[in-house]
Amino acid sequence: MHAIGAGVLLAEIQQTSNITYRIFDYDRVDKLTGEKRELHNDLAIDAIDFKSYEYYKTSYNSEVNTTNELIFSPYFKTNIINVTGEIDKNYSDLDSFVIFICVDGSLDMVCDAKTITLTKGETLLIPAVINVLKLKAEHAKIIEVYL
């Protein structure tokens, strides 16, 4: 369950789903019907985990110039990479696209003598046919996502 408000930069990484349970909608109106959008409170109650946990933050390593595992699920893998200097990345064993989301600083992604700059808040989709690339940065932090 989440709420997204003004000023929030959010990367929602999830498995494919065609389900949204709306439990509050700020009284927004459906443009087609002119009515308030439908809420799904009963369905949401059945889907929410109400168990209380002592700690909710995901722990992860934050080593520089290495891939740090964040979340691995059957649907996707998510890592954090702190880039200072240069890192060579080889995705030849991976049969998936890769997504980079820059969450701090900026970096250059170099592939086949072409350079693409990625700055905080920007996302880059790397097609599965690209296997080898180089990341260069004075300081950057990126989220790396793949299947």
N, C-alpha and C positions, 0 to 999 in steps of 0.2 A: 504494500500500500504506500502511495506517495502523493505528495502535493507539489505542484510546480508553481512558483510565484515569480513576480517581477524580480529581475536581477539575478536569477538562478541560471547557471550554466550546467547542464545536465547531459551526461552520456548514458543513455539507457541501453544497456547491452543485455539482450535476453534471447531465449529461444523463440522461434516463430509461434505466434498464437493469434487467433482471430477473436479472442475474448477480452472484453473490457468490462469490468464491473464498476459502475459509477455510483459512489456512495454519497457524494456531495458535488454540486456542479455550479455553485455561485449564482444560482437562478438564471443560468444562461438559457437562451431560447433557440430552438431548432429553426434554422432559416427556412426550411421547406414547409413546416407545419405551423410555425408561429407559437408553438407550445413549448413549455419547459422540457428540457431533455429528460428522458426516462432515467430513473435511479434503479439500482439493482441491489438494494440493501440485504435482502434475504439470501441472494446468491453469494454476495461478498462475505456475509457472516459464516457461511459454510466453507469458504475458501481461506479465510484468515487464520493464521497460527496465533492464537491468543496466549501462548506460553510466554512467560517472562524469562528473559535471559539476563545473566549478570553482566555480560559484555557484548555489545552489538557490533563494534568496529572490527573489520577484517584485518588481521595481523599479516604483515608481509615484510620481507627483507627489502632493503633499499640500497644495495650495493651499486657503486658507480660502474658504468660500462659493462654491465651484465644484464641478462634477462632475469627479472625477479618475478616468480610466480605469484599471481594475485588470486585468481579464481579459475579452477578447472572444473568443468561440468561435462556431461555427455554431449552437450549442444555447442559449446564454445570454450576456448581457452583465453584467458586474459592475463597479461603480464604488465609490469611496470618496468620501464628502462630509463635510468638516469644517465644521460649522455654528457660527458665532458671529454672533449677531444674527438677521437674517431672510433667507430665500431664497424666491423665488417659483419654483415648478416647474410647467412646462407639458408634459403628456404627450399633447397632442392629435395629434401625429404618430406616436404609438406605438400599435400595435395589440396590446397585451399588458397583463397585470396587472403590478404593480410590487411588489416585496417590499423593505421596509426592515428592516434588522437593526441595532439600536443596539449598538455595541461600546464606547462610552465616553460618559459623561455622561448627559444626558437632553434630550429636545426635545419640543416641541409640534408636531403636525401639524394645521393648520387647513384645513378644507374646508367650504364652505357654512355658515359660522357655527358649525360644530361643531369642538371641539378634542379631540384624542386625545393623551395623553402617552405617550411611549415612553422607557423607561429602559434602562440597560445590561443586556444579556442578553435583551431583549424583541424580538419580531418582529411586524411589521404587514404584512398583505396588503392592497394597495390594488387594488380591482377595475378592470378596463380601462375601465369607464364613467366613472371619475373622471379628469378631464383636468387640472384646475388645483387646486393646493394651495399652502400656505405652510408653510415649516418655520421654527420659532423656537427659539432656544436661547442660553443664556449660553455654553455650550461643549458640543458633542456631536460624535461621529463615528459615521456610519452607513454600512453597506454597502447599496447599491442594486442590485437584481437584476431583470432583465426579459428577455423573449425577444426 
